Amino acid sequence: MSVLAELYVSSDDAAAGFDANPERFVDRASHKGFTCLELSTLWAIMRGVEWDLATLDEFACRLQRDGGERLIYRLPTAMVADLVTLAPRGVPTLAAAWAATEELGWPPEAAVPVIQALVRLAGRATETGKGVYLWNCV
């Protein structure tokens, strides 16, 4: 079973609407295979700190449906700020480190487009005063 993962930019009040009508969200990227757990490990790597379970608390749950089979989380504002400052030349190194984690276990080249999408969406969220959200469906 694969986890669907959609990253998108939204205001807080409209974010939960993605579950019912994703087409109205223009700034988005479709992926598979990660949740806020994996994103929290990416953020720990970006900050050069050891991952801690408490980091998950910073990913605010905005929607939970069908017993947790459909979820929406807001990425922490500090993570979005860190993504905006990520230099493009640092993406391959970060992707390799993230891909090698036990939580992800991907080939490095599979992690690159996810990080690039995160950087792009973080920039758009910052420009518009909105947040970056993760929608998951099992």
N, C-alpha and C positions, 0 to 999 in steps of 0.2 A: 504494500500500500504506500503510495507516494503522498507527501504533504504538498499541497498547492500553497504557494507563497506569492502574494501580490504586495508590492510596495507602492505607496501612493502619497501624494501631497493633499492635505485637506485642512480646513479649519476644524476646531474641536467640535463645534456643534453639528457639522455635516459628516464627520468621519464615519459614524456608524451606518450611514446610508450606503456605504460602499457594498455592504453585504447584499442589499436588495437591488442595487442599480450601479454596478461598477463602471458602466459605459459613460456615465456623466463625469467621471474623474479623468481629466485629460493627462495630468502628470502622474504616470504610473509605469510600473515595470513588472512583468510576469516571470516568475521563476518557480522552482520546485525544490523541495528537500531541506528547508530550514524553517526554524521557528525563532522566537525571541531568545531561546537558550543559545542557539548558535550565533545569533547577532550579539548577544552579551559576551560571548567568547571573543568575537571579532573586536569588540570595543575594548576589552581587556588587553588584547594584543596591541591595538592602536595606542593605548595609554602606557604600555610597557609595565603593566601590573599583573599580578596573579589573579586569575578569575576567582570570584567569590560569589556564593549563592545569593547574597544580599543584592547583588547587581540586578538580578531579575526583578526586584521590587521597583526598580526605576523605570521599567517598561509597564506603563499604566494600561490596564485592560479596559477597553472601551465597549467591548461587546463579547458576549459568550452565548452561543446558541447550540441547540442539539447536543446537550451534555458535553460541551467543549469541543465538538467536532468542527465548529466554525468560531473563529476568534479574531478580534481586532485589538492590536496593541499600538500605543503611541510610543515611538522611539524617544528616549530621553533627549531633552533639549541640549544637554552637554555633548551627547554623542553626535547629534546633528552638527553642532558647532565644530567638533573634531573632524567630521567628514568634510566639511567645507574647506578646511585648511590642509587636507591631504593632497600632497603633490602627486600629479599623474605618474611621475617616475617611481613613486613609492608603492604603487598599486601591485605590481608583480611580486615584490617581496612580501607585502602584507598578505596577498592572496596565497602565496606558498605557505606562510606560517599558519594562516587560518585553515587552509585545506588539510593541513597535517594534523589538526586537532582531532582527538578521539570523537568529539561531538559531530564533526562534519565528515571527515574521511573522504574528501573529494580529491580528484587530480587538481593541481594548482590552476590549470587553464580554465577549469569550470568555475572557479571562484572569482576570476577577474571580472567577468561581466556583471556579477552581482555587486561587487564593490564599486565598479564604475557607475552602475545604476544608483547605488546609494549616494555616491558623491554628487551625481547630477540632481537627484531629487532633493538632497540636502541644500544644494545651492538654490534650487527653485523655492523651497520652503522658506529659506532665509530671505530671499528677495520679496516674497509675498507676505511674510509674517505669519506663515502657517506651520503646521507640523508634518512630520513624516510618519506614516502609519504602516503597519504590517497586518495583512489579512491572511489567515491560514484556514485551510479546509482540509480535513482528513478524508 
